[in-house]
Amino acid sequence: MVLPTLVLFTMALIWTLLAASAQIQCVDAARAGARAAARQDPDDAAAAAARQAAPRGANVSVRREGDLVRVEVVADAPGPEVLGLGLRLRSEAVALAEETVGVAV
Protein backbone atom coordinates (compact mmCIF):
# COMPACT_ATOMS: atom_id res chain seq x y z
CA MET A 1 0.00 0.00 0.00
CA VAL A 2 2.88 2.36 0.73
CA LEU A 3 4.72 1.86 -2.56
CA PRO A 4 1.81 2.90 -4.84
CA THR A 5 1.22 5.94 -2.66
CA LEU A 6 4.87 6.95 -2.92
CA VAL A 7 4.84 6.48 -6.70
CA LEU A 8 1.70 8.59 -7.02
CA PHE A 9 3.16 11.29 -4.78
CA THR A 10 6.41 11.34 -6.77
CA MET A 11 4.53 11.64 -10.06
CA ALA A 12 2.45 14.52 -8.69
CA LEU A 13 5.60 16.27 -7.46
CA ILE A 14 7.31 15.93 -10.84
CA TRP A 15 4.20 17.19 -12.65
CA THR A 16 4.06 20.20 -10.32
CA LEU A 17 7.71 21.02 -10.97
CA LEU A 18 7.20 20.77 -14.74
CA ALA A 19 4.17 23.06 -14.56
CA ALA A 20 6.07 25.61 -12.45
CA SER A 21 8.96 25.54 -14.91
CA ALA A 22 6.60 26.11 -17.85
CA GLN A 23 4.96 29.04 -16.01
CA ILE A 24 8.38 30.64 -15.51
CA GLN A 25 9.05 30.18 -19.23
CA CYS A 26 5.75 31.93 -20.01
CA VAL A 27 6.72 34.88 -17.80
CA ASP A 28 10.16 35.14 -19.40
CA ALA A 29 8.67 34.88 -22.90
CA ALA A 30 6.13 37.63 -22.25
CA ARG A 31 8.87 39.91 -20.92
CA ALA A 32 11.11 39.23 -23.92
CA GLY A 33 8.29 39.97 -26.33
CA ALA A 34 7.30 43.16 -24.50
CA ARG A 35 10.91 44.42 -24.53
CA ALA A 36 11.15 43.78 -28.27
CA ALA A 37 7.81 45.48 -28.96
CA ALA A 38 8.76 48.47 -26.78
CA ARG A 39 11.94 48.92 -28.87
CA GLN A 40 9.68 49.34 -31.92
CA ASP A 41 10.56 45.96 -33.40
CA PRO A 42 7.82 44.76 -35.78
CA ASP A 43 5.06 42.73 -34.16
CA ASP A 44 6.26 39.59 -35.95
CA ALA A 45 9.76 40.02 -34.51
CA ALA A 46 8.39 40.64 -31.00
CA ALA A 47 6.20 37.54 -31.28
CA ALA A 48 9.16 35.51 -32.53
CA ALA A 49 11.26 36.66 -29.56
CA ALA A 50 8.48 35.57 -27.22
CA ARG A 51 7.99 32.21 -28.98
CA GLN A 52 11.70 31.48 -28.70
CA ALA A 53 11.55 31.68 -24.90
CA ALA A 54 8.04 30.19 -24.52
CA PRO A 55 7.20 26.55 -23.89
CA ARG A 56 6.57 24.42 -26.97
CA GLY A 57 3.13 25.00 -28.48
CA ALA A 58 2.49 28.34 -26.75
CA ASN A 59 0.26 31.00 -28.28
CA VAL A 60 1.68 34.53 -28.34
CA SER A 61 -0.27 37.72 -28.95
CA VAL A 62 1.18 41.23 -29.30
CA ARG A 63 -1.02 44.30 -29.19
CA ARG A 64 -0.65 48.01 -28.67
CA GLU A 65 -2.90 50.12 -26.45
CA GLY A 66 -1.95 53.77 -26.68
CA ASP A 67 1.60 54.18 -25.37
CA LEU A 68 1.70 50.62 -24.00
CA VAL A 69 2.55 47.34 -25.67
CA ARG A 70 1.09 44.13 -24.26
CA VAL A 71 2.38 40.64 -24.91
CA GLU A 72 0.40 37.63 -23.73
CA VAL A 73 1.71 34.07 -23.70
CA VAL A 74 -0.68 31.14 -23.17
CA ALA A 75 0.45 27.51 -23.01
CA ASP A 76 -0.76 24.17 -21.75
CA ALA A 77 1.18 22.68 -18.86
CA PRO A 78 3.28 19.66 -19.81
CA GLY A 79 2.20 16.26 -18.65
CA PRO A 80 -0.87 14.10 -18.88
CA GLU A 81 -4.36 15.55 -18.85
CA VAL A 82 -5.83 12.91 -16.59
CA LEU A 83 -9.48 13.43 -15.66
CA GLY A 84 -9.43 16.91 -17.20
CA LEU A 85 -6.78 18.17 -14.77
CA GLY A 86 -4.69 19.87 -17.44
CA LEU A 87 -3.51 23.38 -16.61
CA ARG A 88 -3.60 26.40 -18.88
CA LEU A 89 -0.65 28.67 -18.10
CA ARG A 90 -0.82 32.39 -18.91
CA SER A 91 1.43 35.38 -18.50
CA GLU A 92 1.18 38.95 -19.72
CA ALA A 93 3.83 41.66 -19.81
CA VAL A 94 3.27 45.37 -20.43
CA ALA A 95 5.92 47.90 -21.46
CA LEU A 96 5.93 51.57 -22.34
CA ALA A 97 6.83 52.17 -25.99
CA GLU A 98 10.25 53.82 -26.21
CA GLU A 99 9.18 56.53 -28.65
CA THR A 100 6.87 57.93 -25.95
CA VAL A 101 9.55 58.23 -23.26
CA GLY A 102 10.48 61.85 -22.61
CA VAL A 103 7.82 63.29 -24.91
CA ALA A 104 6.18 66.34 -23.36
CA VAL A 105 2.42 66.44 -23.67
C-alpha positions, -999 to +999 in steps of 0.1 A: +000+000+000+029+024+007+047+019-026+018+029-048+012+059-027+049+070-029+048+065-067+017+086-070+032+113-048+064+113-068+045+116-101+024+145-087+056+163-075+073+159-108+042+172-126+041+202-103+077+210-110+072+208-147+042+231-146+061+256-124+090+255-149+066+261-178+050+290-160+084+306-155+090+302-192+057+319-200+067+349-178+102+351-194+087+349-229+061+376-223+089+399-209+111+392-239+083+400-263+073+432-245+109+444-245+112+438-283+078+455-290+088+485-268+119+489-289+097+493-319+106+460-334+078+448-358+051+427-342+063+396-360+098+400-345+084+406-310+062+375-313+092+355-325+113+367-296+085+356-272+080+322-290+117+315-287+115+317-249+080+302-245+072+265-239+066+244-270+031+250-285+025+283-268+003+310-283+017+345-283-003+377-290+012+412-293-010+443-292-006+480-287-029+501-264-019+538-267+016+542-254+017+506-240+025+473-257+011+441-243+024+406-249+004+376-237+017+341-237-007+311-232+004+275-230-008+242-217+012+227-189+033+197-198+022+163-186-009+141-189-044+156-189-058+129-166-095+134-157-094+169-172-068+182-148-047+199-174-035+234-166-036+264-189-007+287-181-008+324-189+014+354-185+012+390-197+038+417-198+033+454-204+059+479-215+059+516-223+068+522-260+102+538-262+092+565-287+069+579-260+096+582-233+105+619-226+078+633-249+062+663-234+024+664-237 
